Amino acid sequence: MDYNHIKAIHIIFVVSWFAGLFYLPRLFVYHTEANDKPDLERKIIQEQFQKMEKILFNAIMIPAMWLTLLTGATMVYWSWWDTFSVHGWLHLKLGFVAVLLLYHLVCRQIIKELRVNKFRFTGFQLRLYNEIATILLFAIVFLVVLKNTVDWLWGIAGLMIFAVLIMSAVKIVKSIREKKKA
């Protein structure tokens, strides 16, 4: 196997990991909003969401995360002198990956809380939380493709604007949904 084979495998597992990171918080939203259902229906639905969250996290997200980290570390190791010590973009990317790992761990904590019927967040808060993975994906992909930290201030400003736009879209959808209910 050469560098490009490892890179292809890395991309596949990044996609798999992000698929879980996008879907799991959406399950949290539905799990939380099931509290509005009648008792029997709520119990059945929440038990199903607990199974889905557990399988998604343990069978897909954890292996994809570890394989993403392993292949990423392999690429850094193989190109250490060419990439890591020279280009600051990679340092910034790894910082975003660290935030992504923290996001992953918070997802695990939310799973544990929901399993014991602790609902710390509202459905709306979980919808906002769900967008963090999207923001991190944009930041990481732009850094990898552009490989430029000279313009990182512009990138951070763009990222903040993007985050505000996403959060605003979530609020607009919520208000439209509430108007339809009324």
C-alpha positions in Angstrom: 0.0 0.0 0.0 1.2 3.5 -0.8 0.2 6.9 0.4 -2.7 7.3 -2.0 -4.2 4.0 -1.0 -4.1 5.1 2.7 -5.6 8.5 1.6 -8.5 6.8 -0.2 -9.2 4.6 2.8 -9.0 7.7 5.1 -11.5 9.5 3.0 -13.9 6.5 3.0 -13.8 6.3 6.8 -14.1 10.1 7.3 -17.3 9.9 5.2 -18.6 7.0 7.3 -17.7 8.8 10.6 -19.4 12.0 9.5 -22.5 10.1 8.4 -22.8 8.9 12.0 -22.0 12.4 13.3 -24.8 13.9 11.2 -27.4 11.2 11.9 -26.9 10.5 15.6 -27.8 14.1 16.9 -30.9 13.9 14.6 -31.9 10.7 16.5 -31.3 12.6 19.7 -33.8 15.2 18.5 -36.5 12.6 17.8 -35.7 10.7 21.0 -36.2 13.9 23.0 -39.3 15.0 21.1 -40.9 11.6 21.8 -41.5 12.9 25.3 -44.5 14.7 23.9 -46.2 11.4 23.0 -48.6 9.4 25.2 -46.9 7.1 27.7 -47.1 3.8 25.9 -46.1 5.3 22.5 -43.3 7.3 24.1 -41.9 4.2 25.8 -41.9 2.1 22.6 -40.4 4.9 20.5 -37.7 5.8 23.0 -36.7 2.2 23.4 -36.3 2.0 19.6 -34.2 5.2 19.5 -32.0 3.8 22.3 -31.3 0.7 20.2 -30.6 2.8 17.1 -28.3 5.2 18.9 -26.3 2.3 20.4 -25.9 0.4 17.1 -25.0 3.6 15.2 -22.5 4.7 17.7 -20.8 1.3 18.5 -21.0 -0.4 15.1 -20.4 2.5 12.8 -19.1 5.6 14.5 -16.5 4.1 16.8 -14.8 1.9 14.1 -15.0 4.7 11.5 -13.5 7.2 14.0 -10.6 4.9 14.9 -9.9 4.0 11.2 -10.0 7.7 10.3 -7.5 8.5 13.0 -5.3 5.5 12.2 -5.1 6.3 8.5 -4.7 10.0 9.1 -1.8 9.3 11.5 -0.3 7.0 8.9 -0.4 9.8 6.3 1.1 12.3 8.7 3.9 9.8 9.6 4.7 8.9 6.0 4.9 12.6 5.0 6.2 14.0 8.2 9.0 16.1 6.8 7.1 17.1 3.7 3.9 18.2 5.4 3.7 18.5 9.1 6.9 20.4 9.9 6.4 22.8 7.0 2.7 23.5 6.6 0.7 25.2 9.3 -2.6 24.2 7.7 -2.2 20.7 9.0 -1.7 21.9 12.6 -5.0 23.9 12.3 -6.7 20.9 10.7 -5.6 18.7 13.6 -7.0 21.3 16.0 -10.4 21.0 14.2 -10.1 17.2 14.4 -9.5 17.5 18.2 -12.8 19.5 18.4 -14.5 16.8 16.3 -13.3 14.2 18.8 -14.7 16.2 21.6 -18.0 16.4 19.7 -18.0 12.7 19.3 -17.4 12.2 23.1 -20.2 14.6 23.9 -22.5 12.5 21.6 -21.5 9.5 23.7 -22.4 11.3 26.9 -25.8 12.3 25.5 -26.5 8.7 24.6 -25.8 7.7 28.2 -28.1 10.4 29.5 -30.9 9.5 27.2 -30.6 5.9 28.2 -31.5 6.8 31.8 -34.2 9.3 30.6 -32.1 12.4 31.4 -33.1 15.0 28.9 -30.7 17.9 29.4 -31.3 19.5 26.0 -34.5 20.5 24.1 -35.2 19.3 20.6 -34.3 22.8 19.3 -30.9 22.8 21.2 -30.1 19.4 19.7 -30.9 20.7 16.3 -28.4 23.4 16.8 -25.9 20.9 18.2 -26.4 18.8 15.1 -25.0 21.7 13.0 -21.6 21.7 14.7 -20.5 18.7 12.7 -21.4 20.5 9.5 -19.4 23.5 10.5 -16.4 21.3 11.4 -16.7 19.4 8.1 -16.5 22.7 6.1 -13.5 23.9 8.1 -11.6 20.6 7.7 -12.4 20.2 4.0 -11.4 23.8 3.1 -8.2 23.5 5.0 -7.3 20.2 3.3 -8.2 21.4 -0.2 -6.7 24.9 0.0 -3.8 24.1 2.4 -3.5 27.7 3.4 -3.2 29.2 6.8 -2.2 32.6 5.5 -5.8 33.4 5.0 -7.0 31.6 8.1 -8.5 34.8 9.6 -10.7 35.1 6.5 -11.5 31.4 6.8 -12.5 31.8 10.4 -14.6 34.8 9.6 -16.3 32.8 6.8 -16.8 29.9 9.1 -18.5 32.1 11.6 -20.7 33.6 9.0 -21.6 30.1 7.8 -22.3 29.1 11.4 -24.7 32.0 11.9 -26.4 31.2 8.6 -26.9 27.6 9.6 -28.2 28.5 13.1 -30.5 31.1 11.5 -31.9 28.5 9.1 -32.6 26.2 12.0 -34.5 29.0 13.8 -36.5 29.9 10.7 -37.5 26.2 10.1 -38.6 26.0 13.8 -40.8 29.1 13.5 -42.3 27.8 10.2 -43.1 24.5 12.0 -44.6 26.2 14.9 -46.8 28.4 12.6 -48.1 25.2 10.9 -49.0 23.7 14.3 -51.0 26.8 15.3 
